[in-house]
Amino acid sequence: MASPLIEGPRACTKAELPEAIALVDRVMRGGTGQSFLIDYPLVYLDENLENIRILKVDGEVASEVPFLSRPVEIGGCRFTIGVISPTATAPEHRRKGYGLRCLNSCIEKMTRMDIDLSVLWTLAETFPFYEKGNYQAVRPQCCTYRCRREDSALFADHGRKIVRYDPRTRRYVEDIRAMHGCEITGVVRTAEQYPPLLDLPKMKTLVALRRGESEAYLIVSRAANKPGLVEAGGEPPGVETLVHHALSELAEGEHLFAYEYLTPTVLGDLLRRKKPGRSQPTAGNMMVRINNVRRFMERIAPWVEEGGAGADRRFSLAVADAGELIGFEFCSGRLALGSAKFETHVELSVRELTSIVFGPHPERPVATPEVLKDLFPFYFPIWMMDHS
C-alpha cells in the first residue's frame, strides 16, 4: 500500500478555505446551525489566511489550526497575543500527529511575527495535547452567574427606552465602541472590527436610550460558542434596565449565563450586587504559551515594577527549556532587567513560569517561589467577544 502524500503544514489559500471550514464545521458545529466562517469573521478574512495553517493528505485538508493576532493594552503594558481558534483534524486522520504539526506551524509563525503570548480555550481532556506545544492551563479568568426569567425581578427597570442595534444601518455602533472603551479591557478592538462582531449569528445587541441618547448596551447571545449575557457597557442604570429586559423575555425554565471578569466591569459589578455569592467558574479552560520569556517580561515591566517597588532587591530567573536567564534589579522603585545571575536565584520551566505569572489552574498546581509572590499573578481580561 502506497504511503499517503502529505503536504504541509502551510498557510491556507483562499481557494482551500471552504474545505478547511467544512472540516472544522463537521467536527465541531454539527447540529448547531452555525458555521465557523460566520462565528469567527475576523479569523477567516483574506488578510489572515497566512495564519490559518493546514495539512493535506492525498490532496484533502486533514487538519487545520488558525490563529488571530490581537494587540493588548492594560496598566501601562502593551503586548501582542495570538488567539488560537478552534482546531480540527478529520476523524480518520487523528492520532497521527497532524494537529500538532499544524499547531507548531502556528507557533513558528507567531515567533516570526514577534507575538508575545498565545492563548486558547479548551476542555481539560485536551490539556496534554496542547502541553506538547508548551501551553499551560492557568487559573479561571472569569466567572458566570446563571440567570433565569424569575431573576429579572432582581434588576430594576429604570424606565429607559430599549432599541435593538441594526447591523444594516450600524446606528449606535460608535456609541457602543465608546462605552466599551470606558471599561477596563485588554484586547484592543479597531473601529472596523465592531460591525462584524455585532452581527454574529444568534446574537442581538440591545441599546438603552435616555432622553434619546445611548446610555448602555447589552449583547444577548444564544450562539453555541458564546452563549449568555456576554458583554455590556455604559451607565449602570441603563445596563440594569437591559438585564431586566433580557431576563424577562426568557422562557420558563430557560437560563442564560452572565459574565464577570477579574477586572471590574459594569455588568460584573451589577451581578455581584444583585446575586451575591452566586457566581461559579466558567466551563472553559484558558491555556497560555509564553512565546519569548524575556520579551514578555520587558512588555509587562510596568506591572512587575509596581509589585516590587516596596524594597530594593535583586534576583535572577533561569528558564532552562527556553534557554533564558533574566536578572531582576529593583532600585528606588524602578526595575532593570538584565542577564546576570544573582545569589537569589530561581529555576523554572516555561510552563511552571506560565502558571506563576498568570495563576495556576486547579488541575496544574505550581508552587510560587517566595521571591515572585508579590509580583504575580498578572491579569489582562479577554472578553468573550474577543475569544477570536
C-alpha positions in Angstrom: 0.0 0.0 0.0 1.4 3.4 -1.0 2.2 5.9 1.6 -0.1 8.9 1.8 1.0 12.1 0.1 1.3 14.7 2.9 1.5 18.4 2.1 2.1 21.0 4.8 1.6 22.3 7.3 1.4 25.6 5.4 -0.9 28.6 5.0 -4.4 28.1 3.7 -5.2 29.6 0.4 -8.5 31.4 -0.4 -9.5 28.5 -2.7 -8.8 26.0 0.1 -10.7 27.9 2.8 -14.2 26.4 2.1 -12.7 22.9 2.5 -11.0 23.9 5.8 -14.2 25.5 7.1 -16.2 22.3 6.1 -13.7 20.2 8.1 -14.0 22.3 11.3 -17.8 22.6 10.9 -18.1 18.8 10.5 -16.1 18.2 13.6 -17.4 21.0 15.9 -20.6 22.5 14.6 -22.8 19.5 13.8 -26.4 20.2 14.6 -25.9 23.8 15.7 -26.9 25.5 12.5 -23.8 27.6 12.8 -20.5 27.8 10.8 -17.1 28.9 11.9 -16.9 31.1 8.8 -19.6 33.3 10.3 -18.9 32.7 14.0 -15.3 33.9 13.7 -15.4 36.5 11.0 -12.1 38.2 12.0 -10.2 34.9 11.7 -11.2 34.0 8.2 -10.6 37.3 6.5 -8.3 37.2 3.4 -5.6 39.1 5.3 -5.5 36.3 7.9 -5.1 33.3 5.6 -1.4 33.2 6.3 -2.3 32.4 9.9 -4.6 29.5 9.1 -2.3 26.5 9.0 -3.4 23.4 7.2 -2.1 19.9 6.5 -3.4 18.0 3.5 -3.3 14.2 3.0 -3.7 12.9 -0.6 -5.0 16.3 -1.7 -7.6 16.8 1.1 -7.4 19.0 4.2 -6.9 16.6 7.1 -6.1 19.1 9.9 -6.2 22.9 10.4 -5.2 25.3 13.2 -5.8 29.0 12.9 -4.8 32.0 15.0 -5.6 35.7 15.1 -3.1 38.3 16.2 -4.6 40.9 18.7 -2.9 43.8 20.5 -3.3 44.2 24.3 -3.0 47.3 26.4 -3.5 47.3 30.1 -1.9 49.0 33.1 0.8 50.7 31.0 1.7 47.4 29.4 1.5 46.7 25.7 2.0 43.3 24.0 0.5 41.1 21.4 -1.4 37.8 21.7 -2.1 35.1 19.1 -5.5 33.7 19.8 -5.8 30.0 18.7 -9.2 29.5 17.2 -10.9 26.1 17.3 -8.8 23.4 15.7 -9.9 20.3 13.9 -8.5 17.0 12.5 -10.6 14.7 10.4 -11.6 11.6 12.5 -9.9 9.3 10.0 -6.6 11.1 10.4 -6.4 11.5 14.1 -3.5 10.3 16.4 -1.0 10.7 13.6 0.5 14.0 14.8 -1.1 16.1 12.1 -2.8 18.5 14.5 0.4 19.0 16.5 2.3 19.8 13.3 -0.3 22.5 12.4 -0.1 23.9 16.0 3.7 24.0 15.8 3.4 25.7 12.5 1.3 28.4 14.2 3.9 28.8 16.9 6.6 29.2 14.4 4.6 31.8 12.5 3.9 33.7 15.8 7.6 33.6 16.6 8.4 35.2 13.2 5.7 37.9 13.9 7.1 38.6 17.4 3.8 37.8 19.0 4.5 37.7 22.8 1.8 35.2 24.0 -0.6 32.6 22.6 -3.9 31.9 24.3 -6.7 29.4 23.7 -9.7 27.8 25.4 -10.3 24.1 25.6 -11.5 21.2 27.7 -9.4 19.7 30.4 -9.2 16.4 28.4 -7.1 18.2 25.7 -4.6 19.7 28.1 -2.0 17.0 27.2 -2.2 17.8 23.5 -1.5 21.5 23.9 1.1 20.9 26.6 3.2 19.3 23.9 3.4 22.8 22.4 4.4 24.3 25.9 0.9 25.7 26.6 -0.1 25.7 30.2 -3.6 25.8 31.8 -4.0 28.8 34.1 -6.5 29.9 36.7 -10.1 30.7 35.7 -10.1 34.1 34.1 -13.8 34.9 34.7 -16.9 33.5 36.4 -20.5 33.2 35.4 -23.9 33.8 37.0 -26.8 31.5 35.9 -29.8 33.8 35.3 -33.4 32.7 34.8 -36.6 34.7 34.0 -37.6 35.0 37.6 -34.2 36.7 38.3 -35.5 39.7 36.2 -37.1 40.9 39.4 -33.7 41.4 41.0 -32.8 44.0 38.4 -34.7 47.3 38.3 -36.3 48.8 35.2 -35.2 52.5 35.3 -37.6 53.5 32.5 -35.1 53.6 29.7 -36.2 53.1 26.1 -34.8 49.9 24.7 -33.9 49.5 21.0 -32.1 46.7 19.1 -28.9 47.6 17.2 -29.5 47.1 13.5 -26.4 45.8 11.7 -27.7 47.1 8.4 -27.8 50.8 9.5 -24.9 50.5 12.1 -26.6 53.2 14.1 -25.2 53.3 17.7 -22.0 51.4 16.7 -19.8 54.3 17.6 -21.7 54.8 20.9 -21.1 51.1 21.7 -17.5 51.4 20.8 -17.1 54.4 23.2 -18.9 52.6 26.0 -16.8 49.5 25.7 -13.7 51.7 25.7 -14.6 53.1 29.1 -14.3 49.6 30.6 -11.0 48.0 31.7 -10.3 46.0 28.6 -7.2 44.2 27.5 -7.7 43.3 23.8 -7.8 46.4 21.6 -10.6 46.4 19.0 -10.3 48.6 15.9 -13.3 50.6 14.6 -13.5 48.2 11.7 -13.9 45.1 13.9 -17.1 46.3 15.7 -19.6 45.8 12.8 -18.8 42.1 12.2 -18.6 41.4 15.9 -22.1 43.0 16.4 -23.5 41.0 13.6 -22.7 37.5 14.8 -25.4 34.7 14.4 -27.8 34.0 17.2 -26.8 37.3 19.0 -28.6 40.6 19.5 -27.3 43.9 20.9 -29.7 45.9 22.9 -29.2 49.6 23.5 -30.8 51.7 26.3 -31.7 55.2 25.5 -32.1 58.1 27.9 -33.6 61.2 26.5 -32.8 59.9 23.1 -29.1 59.3 23.8 -27.4 56.0 24.1 -26.7 55.2 27.8 -25.8 51.5 27.8 -25.7 48.3 25.7 -26.0 44.6 26.3 -25.1 41.7 24.0 -27.5 38.7 24.4 -26.4 35.5 22.7 -27.7 32.1 22.2 -24.8 31.0 20.0 -23.1 27.7 20.7 -19.6 29.3 21.1 -20.6 32.5 23.1 -23.8 31.9 25.0 -25.3 34.2 27.5 -25.2 37.9 28.5 -21.7 38.1 27.1 -21.0 41.9 27.2 -22.3 45.2 28.4 -21.2 48.7 28.8 -22.3 52.2 29.7 -24.1 53.7 32.7 -25.2 51.2 35.5 -29.0 52.2 35.4 -29.1 51.6 31.7 -27.2 48.2 32.0 -29.6 47.2 34.8 -32.6 48.0 32.7 -31.2 46.0 29.8 -30.5 43.0 32.0 -34.1 43.2 33.5 -35.5 43.3 30.0 -33.4 40.4 28.6 -34.2 38.1 31.5 -37.9 38.9 31.4 -38.0 37.7 27.9 -36.7 34.2 28.8 -39.0 31.2 28.5 -40.0 29.3 31.6 -37.1 27.1 32.6 -34.6 28.7 30.2 -31.4 30.2 31.6 -28.5 32.4 30.4 -25.1 32.8 31.8 -23.8 36.3 32.5 -20.0 37.0 32.8 -17.9 38.7 35.3 -14.1 39.2 34.8 -11.2 39.6 37.3 -11.1 43.3 36.5 -14.2 45.5 37.4 -16.9 45.8 34.7 -20.3 47.5 34.9 -22.0 44.2 34.3 -19.8 42.3 36.8 -20.4 44.9 39.5 -24.2 44.7 38.9 -24.2 40.9 39.1 -22.2 40.8 42.2 -24.6 43.3 43.9 -27.8 41.6 42.8 -26.8 38.0 43.0 -24.2 37.9 45.8 -22.4 34.6 46.3 -24.0 33.1 43.2 -21.0 33.1 40.9 -19.4 29.9 39.5 -16.3 29.3 37.4 -16.6 29.2 33.7 -16.7 25.8 32.0 -13.9 26.7 29.5 -10.3 26.5 30.4 -7.7 29.0 29.3 -4.2 27.9 28.3 -1.3 30.3 27.7 2.0 29.9 25.9 4.8 32.5 26.6 6.5 32.7 23.2 9.5 34.7 24.3 10.1 34.9 28.1 12.5 37.9 28.2 10.5 39.9 25.7 7.3 39.3 27.6 8.9 40.3 30.9 10.0 43.5 29.2 6.5 44.1 28.0 4.9 43.8 31.4 7.8 45.5 33.3 5.5 48.4 34.5 3.3 45.8 36.3 6.3 43.9 37.7 7.9 47.2 38.8 4.8 48.2 40.7 4.6 44.9 42.5 8.3 45.0 43.5 8.5 48.7 44.4 8.5 48.1 48.2 12.2 47.5 48.7 15.5 47.4 46.8 16.5 43.8 45.9 17.7 41.7 43.1 17.3 38.1 42.0 17.6 36.0 38.8 15.3 33.6 37.0 16.5 30.8 34.8 14.1 29.2 32.3 16.1 26.2 31.2 13.8 24.9 28.4 13.7 28.4 26.9 17.4 29.0 27.3 16.7 32.2 29.2 18.5 33.8 32.2 16.9 37.1 33.4 18.2 39.3 36.2 15.7 41.5 38.1 17.1 44.5 39.9 14.7 46.8 41.9 16.2 50.1 43.0 14.4 53.2 44.1 11.1 51.8 42.8 12.5 51.1 39.3 13.1 47.8 37.7 16.1 46.9 35.5 16.1 43.7 33.6 19.5 42.2 32.7 21.2 38.9 32.2 23.2 38.5 35.4 22.8 35.5 37.8 22.4 36.7 41.4 22.7 34.9 44.8 18.9 34.7 45.0 18.2 32.5 42.0 15.1 30.6 40.8 14.9 27.9 38.1 11.7 27.1 36.4 10.3 25.6 33.2 8.3 27.7 30.8 5.1 26.0 31.8 5.9 26.4 35.5 6.6 30.1 34.9 3.3 30.5 33.0 1.4 29.1 35.9 3.1 31.6 38.3 2.7 34.6 36.0 -1.0 34.0 35.3 -2.0 32.0 38.3 -2.1 28.1 38.5 -5.0 26.1 37.2 -6.5 23.8 39.9 -5.5 20.7 37.8 -2.0 22.0 37.2 -0.8 23.3 40.6 2.5 25.0 40.8 4.1 26.4 43.9 5.2 30.1 43.6 8.8 30.8 44.8 8.8 33.3 47.7 10.7 35.9 45.6 7.9 36.0 43.0 4.9 36.1 45.3 4.4 39.8 45.4 4.9 40.2 41.6 2.3 37.9 40.2 -0.2 36.8 39.1 -0.6 39.2 36.2 -4.0 39.5 34.6 -5.4 41.0 31.4 -9.1 40.5 30.5 -10.1 38.8 27.3 -13.8 39.4 26.9 -15.9 36.6 25.4 -16.4 38.6 22.2 -12.6 38.7 21.8 -12.0 34.9 22.1 -11.3 35.1 18.3 
